[in-house]
């Protein structure tokens, strides 16, 4: 795969970019506008290093009085920096290309203004004992996606067409990224490394979504995310 060389050289230490209600998936691209000074430094350091950042979704604090770093979910997505633009005032415009799931093993005590974690890469798993071919499950999910969102989201369909020879797990991730659903559901899809189970979960989500998505343009702006602001 196109990212194998990057992952082969990955050190295992990953700067974290915690974002509220944002879940990045392998195969998807997240537009970002980075203006907070600590994350400006993170981008500069990553540019000089491996060029990788871990997008991780923030959890809600159970106790509002807690101090320290906000809690995050245990599975992040490695993102490779693309189309990086440094603005005159130090801000950055960029895209993060999702390339791989990663489980946070521990956060490191480093002399940085941003968080850094040691992570383990999570490969896609395909159960050889599954009786149903994963390609069948994927095409069922794709058909459901098209039935629910065809008139509102032609971009995901074009992405699937472009990447038609990509592994089914990656294509499932692209569809998951564009779902107009709560980040908790997307996080559950991100945390499912077994591809058959991910396909079944995505199909269930789409079946439920079909019951609530209105047949008009009002959902379009929930499907195509605007640039995230840190």
C-alpha positions in Angstrom: 0.0 0.0 0.0 1.0 3.6 -0.6 1.7 4.3 3.1 3.7 1.2 4.0 7.0 3.0 3.6 5.9 5.7 6.0 4.7 3.2 8.6 7.8 1.1 8.3 9.8 4.1 9.5 7.4 5.2 12.2 9.1 5.7 15.5 6.0 4.9 17.6 5.9 8.4 19.2 3.1 10.6 18.0 2.1 14.2 18.6 -1.6 14.3 19.5 -4.1 16.8 18.1 -7.2 16.4 20.3 -10.3 17.8 18.7 -13.9 17.9 19.9 -16.4 15.8 17.9 -13.8 15.1 15.1 -12.9 11.5 14.1 -10.4 11.0 11.2 -10.3 7.8 9.3 -7.7 6.1 7.1 -8.2 7.1 3.5 -10.0 10.4 4.4 -8.7 14.0 4.4 -9.3 16.5 7.2 -8.9 20.2 6.4 -7.4 22.2 9.3 -6.8 25.8 10.2 -4.2 25.8 13.0 -3.9 29.1 14.9 -3.2 28.1 18.6 0.5 28.7 19.4 1.1 25.2 20.9 -0.3 23.5 17.8 1.6 25.9 15.5 4.7 24.5 17.2 3.4 21.0 16.8 3.0 21.5 13.1 6.5 23.0 12.8 8.1 20.1 14.8 6.2 17.5 12.8 7.3 19.1 9.6 10.9 18.8 10.7 10.3 15.2 11.9 8.1 12.4 10.6 5.3 14.6 9.2 2.7 12.7 11.2 0.1 13.9 13.7 -2.4 11.8 15.6 -6.0 13.1 15.5 -7.8 12.0 18.6 -11.4 12.7 19.7 -11.9 14.4 23.0 -14.1 12.8 25.7 -16.4 14.8 27.9 -15.0 15.3 31.4 -17.0 13.4 34.0 -16.0 15.9 36.6 -15.9 19.5 35.5 -13.5 20.3 38.4 -10.8 17.9 37.1 -7.6 19.6 36.1 -4.9 18.6 33.6 -5.2 17.3 30.1 -8.7 16.6 28.8 -9.4 12.9 28.4 -9.3 11.4 24.9 -10.5 8.2 23.4 -7.9 5.4 23.2 -7.8 5.0 19.4 -6.5 7.8 17.2 -5.8 8.1 13.5 -2.3 8.8 12.2 -2.5 11.7 9.8 0.1 12.7 7.2 0.4 16.5 6.6 -0.5 17.5 3.1 -0.8 20.9 1.3 0.8 22.7 4.2 0.6 26.5 3.9 2.3 28.7 6.5 0.6 32.1 6.7 2.6 35.3 7.5 1.2 35.5 11.1 2.3 32.0 11.9 -1.0 30.2 11.3 -1.2 27.1 9.2 -3.7 25.9 6.6 -3.3 22.2 5.8 -4.9 18.8 5.2 -4.3 15.7 7.2 -4.4 12.5 5.2 -5.6 9.6 7.4 -3.3 6.6 7.0 -3.6 4.2 10.0 -5.4 3.5 13.2 -3.3 3.6 16.4 -3.9 2.7 20.0 -2.5 5.1 22.6 -0.3 3.0 25.0 0.8 5.9 27.2 1.2 9.7 27.1 4.8 10.8 27.5 6.2 13.4 29.8 7.9 15.6 27.2 9.2 19.2 27.2 6.6 20.3 24.6 3.5 22.5 24.9 1.5 19.8 23.2 0.7 16.2 24.0 2.8 13.3 22.8 2.0 9.6 23.1 3.6 6.3 22.5 1.2 4.3 20.2 0.8 0.9 18.7 -0.4 0.7 15.1 -3.6 -1.2 14.5 -3.8 -3.1 11.2 -7.1 -4.1 9.6 -8.0 -7.7 10.5 -9.9 -10.1 8.3 -11.3 -13.2 9.9 -10.5 -16.2 7.6 -13.4 -18.1 9.1 -16.0 -15.6 8.1 -18.4 -17.3 5.6 -19.4 -14.1 3.8 -16.8 -12.4 1.6 -15.9 -8.9 2.8 -16.5 -7.6 -0.7 -20.2 -8.5 -0.4 -20.5 -6.8 2.9 -18.8 -3.7 1.5 -21.1 -3.5 -1.5 -24.1 -3.9 0.7 -22.9 -0.9 2.8 -22.1 1.1 -0.3 -25.6 0.4 -1.7 -27.1 1.5 1.5 -24.9 4.6 1.6 -26.0 5.5 -1.9 -29.7 5.0 -1.2 -29.6 7.2 1.9 -27.2 9.9 0.8 -26.8 9.8 -3.0 -28.5 13.1 -3.7 -26.6 14.8 -0.8 -23.1 13.5 -1.1 -21.7 12.6 -4.5 -18.1 13.1 -3.3 -17.8 9.9 -1.3 -19.1 7.9 -4.3 -16.5 9.5 -6.5 -13.8 8.7 -3.9 -14.9 5.0 -3.9 -14.8 4.9 -7.7 -11.3 6.4 -7.7 -10.1 3.9 -5.1 -12.1 0.9 -6.4 -9.0 -1.3 -6.2 -8.2 -0.3 -2.6 -8.8 -2.7 0.3 -12.4 -2.9 1.4 -11.4 -1.9 4.9 -10.1 1.4 3.6 -13.2 2.0 1.5 -15.4 1.4 4.5 -13.4 4.0 6.4 -14.0 6.6 3.6 -17.7 6.0 3.9 -17.6 6.2 7.7 -15.8 9.5 7.6 -18.6 11.1 5.6 -21.5 9.9 7.6 -23.6 12.7 9.1 -23.7 11.0 12.5 -22.5 11.8 16.1 -18.8 11.5 16.7 -19.4 8.7 19.3 -20.7 6.5 16.5 -17.7 7.4 14.2 -15.4 6.6 17.1 -16.9 3.2 17.5 -16.4 2.6 13.8 -12.8 3.7 14.1 -12.1 1.4 17.0 -13.4 -1.7 15.1 -10.3 -3.2 13.5 -12.0 -6.4 12.3 -13.2 -5.5 8.8 -16.3 -7.8 8.6 -17.6 -6.4 11.9 -16.9 -2.8 10.8 -18.9 -3.5 7.6 -21.8 -4.9 9.6 -21.7 -2.0 12.0 -21.6 0.6 9.2 -24.6 -1.1 7.5 -26.6 -1.0 10.8 -25.8 2.7 11.2 -26.9 3.4 7.6 -30.2 1.4 8.1 -30.9 3.6 11.1 -29.9 6.8 9.3 -32.3 5.9 6.5 -35.1 6.4 8.9 -34.2 9.9 9.9 -32.4 11.6 7.0 -34.7 14.1 5.3 -34.9 14.1 1.5 -33.6 17.6 1.0 -30.4 19.7 1.0 -30.3 20.5 4.7 -28.1 17.6 5.5 -25.4 18.5 3.0 -23.5 20.8 5.4 -23.3 18.0 8.0 -21.8 15.6 5.4 -19.1 17.8 4.0 -17.1 19.1 7.0 -15.8 22.6 7.1 -12.2 23.1 8.1 -11.6 22.3 11.8 -10.5 25.2 14.0 -8.2 24.3 16.9 
